[in-house]
Amino acid sequence: MAIYEGNELKFKAFCDEQTFNKIVDYKTVQDLFRHSTDEYTDKVAISDEEEVTYSRLADEVACYRGVLRQAGVRKGDLVGI
Protein backbone atom coordinates (compact mmCIF):
# COMPACT_ATOMS: atom_id res chain seq x y z
CA MET A 1 0.00 0.00 0.00
CA ALA A 2 1.42 3.38 -1.00
CA ILE A 3 1.62 6.24 1.51
CA TYR A 4 -1.12 8.16 -0.29
CA GLU A 5 -3.50 5.25 -0.84
CA GLY A 6 -7.04 6.28 0.00
CA ASN A 7 -5.97 9.91 0.34
CA GLU A 8 -5.16 10.82 -3.25
CA LEU A 9 -7.24 14.00 -3.21
CA LYS A 10 -5.60 15.20 0.01
CA PHE A 11 -2.12 14.64 -1.43
CA LYS A 12 -3.00 16.28 -4.74
CA ALA A 13 -4.25 19.35 -2.88
CA PHE A 14 -0.71 19.98 -1.57
CA CYS A 15 1.34 19.35 -4.69
CA ASP A 16 1.20 19.63 -8.45
CA GLU A 17 0.58 16.65 -10.74
CA GLN A 18 4.28 16.18 -11.58
CA THR A 19 5.25 16.04 -7.89
CA PHE A 20 2.36 13.70 -7.08
CA ASN A 21 3.46 11.35 -9.84
CA LYS A 22 6.97 11.23 -8.33
CA ILE A 23 5.74 10.16 -4.89
CA VAL A 24 3.17 7.54 -5.83
CA ASP A 25 5.68 4.69 -5.77
CA TYR A 26 6.85 5.20 -2.19
CA LYS A 27 5.31 2.84 0.32
CA THR A 28 6.36 4.72 3.46
CA VAL A 29 7.16 8.27 4.49
CA GLN A 30 10.63 6.98 5.39
CA ASP A 31 11.16 5.84 1.78
CA LEU A 32 10.09 9.26 0.50
CA PHE A 33 12.31 11.03 3.04
CA ARG A 34 15.33 8.93 2.07
CA HIS A 35 14.76 9.66 -1.60
CA SER A 36 14.39 13.39 -0.92
CA THR A 37 17.56 13.61 1.17
CA ASP A 38 19.52 11.72 -1.51
CA GLU A 39 18.05 13.60 -4.47
CA TYR A 40 17.91 17.15 -3.07
CA THR A 41 20.87 17.18 -0.67
CA ASP A 42 21.71 20.88 -0.94
CA LYS A 43 18.21 22.20 -1.62
CA VAL A 44 16.11 23.88 1.04
CA ALA A 45 13.77 21.45 2.82
CA ILE A 46 12.39 23.87 5.41
CA SER A 47 12.26 27.62 5.20
CA ASP A 48 11.13 29.35 8.36
CA GLU A 49 13.26 31.63 10.50
CA GLU A 50 16.25 29.97 8.85
CA GLU A 51 16.68 27.72 5.84
CA VAL A 52 17.43 24.05 6.45
CA THR A 53 18.76 21.88 3.63
CA TYR A 54 17.74 18.26 3.14
CA SER A 55 21.26 17.25 4.14
CA ARG A 56 21.06 19.11 7.45
CA LEU A 57 17.53 17.82 8.05
CA ALA A 58 18.74 14.24 7.52
CA ASP A 59 21.56 14.84 10.02
CA GLU A 60 19.14 16.24 12.60
CA VAL A 61 16.72 13.34 12.11
CA ALA A 62 19.60 10.88 12.62
CA CYS A 63 20.53 12.70 15.83
CA TYR A 64 16.97 12.52 17.20
CA ARG A 65 16.73 8.88 16.15
CA GLY A 66 19.85 8.17 18.21
CA VAL A 67 18.44 10.03 21.23
CA LEU A 68 15.18 8.06 21.02
CA ARG A 69 17.04 4.75 20.73
CA GLN A 70 19.18 5.66 23.76
CA ALA A 71 15.95 6.36 25.64
CA GLY A 72 14.75 2.83 24.85
CA VAL A 73 12.31 3.61 22.03
CA ARG A 74 12.06 0.69 19.62
CA LYS A 75 10.34 -0.06 16.33
CA GLY A 76 6.58 -0.14 16.87
CA ASP A 77 6.64 2.16 19.92
CA LEU A 78 4.39 5.20 19.75
CA VAL A 79 6.14 8.55 20.07
CA GLY A 80 4.36 11.90 20.15
CA ILE A 81 5.79 14.70 18.05
N, C-alpha and C positions, 0 to 999 in steps of 0.2 A: 504494500500500500504506500503510495507516494505521500509526502508531507501535506500536500494540498487536497488530497482526495476527500470529496464531500464538501469542500470549501472553495471550489474554483472561483466563484463569483467574488468571495472575500479577497482572495489573492489577486485577482485581476483588478480589483478596485485600487490596489496599492502599487501596481506596476503596469508598464505598457506590455503589449502583446509579445514583443521580442524578448523582454526580460522574463515574462511568464514562461515562454517556450524554453528558455534556458534552464529553468528550475524544475520543470515537470518530471525530470528523471531522478531527482534526489529522493531517497526514501526517508531520510531523517534530516533534521535541522543540522545535526553534526556533520553530515555529508556535505550539505550546502555551505556550512561555515568553512570546512576544510578546503573546498573548491575555491571559495571566495578569497581566503587568505593566501592560497597558492597562486591564483590567477591575478589578483589585484594588490599584491604585496605593498606597493608604495602609494596606492591610491587612498583617499580619505574614506574611512568607514563611518566615522561619527564626526559631525561638525556641530559643536555646541559652544561652550566658552573657549575651547581649544579644539584643534583638529587632531584626530587620532587615525593613524593609518591602519590598514588591515594587519600589517606586520606587528605593530605595537599592540593592537587589540588581541592578536593571537598570543603574544607574550604575556599579556595581562590575564587572559583566560587560563593559560598554563599555570601561572602563579596561583590564581584562585583555586584551580583544580588541585594543586599540591597542598594548599592550606586545608581544603575540605578533606582530602585523603588523610592528612595528618590528624585531623579531628575525628577520624573514624567513619566518615561518610563513604559508603560503598554503592556500587551499581544497584539501582532499584530503590535506593533510599529517596525519600521526598525531601527536597530542600526548597525553602521559600526564597524568592528573590525580590 
